[in-house]
Amino acid sequence: MVPYQKNTLSPMRLSCMKDMGLISTGNLIGTRGKYLKILSILGSPRKKGNTAAVLGWVDEALTEAGHQVEQIFLGSKNINGCLDCGKCKENMEHPGCVQKDDAPAIFDRMMAADAVIFASPLYYWGFSSQMKTLIDRCYCLYRGSCGALDHMSFIDGKRQALIVTAADAFENNAELTITAFQRSLVYNKTTSAGQFMVCNTTTPDALSDGIKSQATAFAGQMFTETPAPYALLIPGNAPHLVPVDK
Ligand SMILES: Cc1cc2nc3c(=O)[nH]c(=O)nc-3n(C[C@H](O)[C@H](O)[C@H](O)COP(=O)(O)O)c2cc1C
């Protein structure tokens, strides 16, 4: 196997990738009034479930604010598990995954977007298998050792957000998704656009107007100049904010 190489992306290559739309030219810090290209990923197998409802409200608010939102439903995609073959790490100009399924097209979209929203139901204290499989495949999006000088990412500087819905309370239940999400940001060289947890769910019909308002408020905070990443816990109809980055 070819050893890990230093990032050899030349300025010309970077400019080329931007022209091809593989790397976004958008302002990734995200300021009010700046319209972003957002990839919204629904990781529930249920197209009309709780996660879809919450993500739909967030997407709607972002669209109304002028952003360009594209949603991908993972339930209709064919995505295999990461093989840990290491072939991707030999390619310094492209994610380079050798698997011929629907994941590489999603990586192209991630690279073309300014921000990605990962939305998943809580399954056994973690992500749904659909979402976890995609997250594992994101292994091909970075090179070098995390934190080392040769550490580079094809989605460097972009923003990522997490939305989770769960049937039970947040405490002793959904916390691990936040930890995993925040740690993955370091590998991806991305920054958080916030975490939104909707707990104690039953059916989509039972999601209250209060939750819809909070989803809209969350969307409004995602790409502000001074983003305030937070976990929004919704026990029944009494939402409260809990800072998670402090
Ligand atoms: C396989 C499976 C595992 C689950 N594990 C948990 C869990 O660990 N904690 C929890 O609070 N809810 C759990 N749930 C409930 C879902 O997270 C919850 O109903 C969620 O809102 C479903 O979202 P959806 O309608 O978008 O699929 C589980 C559901 C399934 C089907």
The ligand as an ORCA input file, in Angstrom:
! r2SCAN-3c Opt
* xyz 0 1
  C     -34.165      0.025     16.060
  C     -34.621      1.187     16.909
  C     -33.835      1.572     17.968
  C     -34.226      2.645     18.771
  N     -33.425      3.029     19.818
  C     -33.779      4.095     20.571
  C     -32.958      4.513     21.654
  O     -31.909      3.949     21.950
  N     -33.372      5.584     22.383
  C     -34.532      6.275     22.107
  O     -34.842      7.248     22.786
  N     -35.316      5.900     21.060
  C     -34.963      4.840     20.299
  N     -35.746      4.462     19.230
  C     -36.921      5.303     18.884
  C     -36.611      6.321     17.754
  O     -35.375      6.955     17.940
  C     -37.662      7.418     17.693
  O     -38.941      6.868     17.597
  C     -37.405      8.342     16.505
  O     -38.076      9.578     16.687
  C     -37.836      7.702     15.208
  O     -37.569      8.608     14.169
  P     -38.197      8.389     12.703
  O     -39.688      8.475     12.852
  O     -37.646      9.512     11.911
  O     -37.714      7.090     12.195
  C     -35.415      3.367     18.461
  C     -36.194      2.963     17.370
  C     -35.806      1.883     16.598
  C     -36.664      1.452     15.442
*
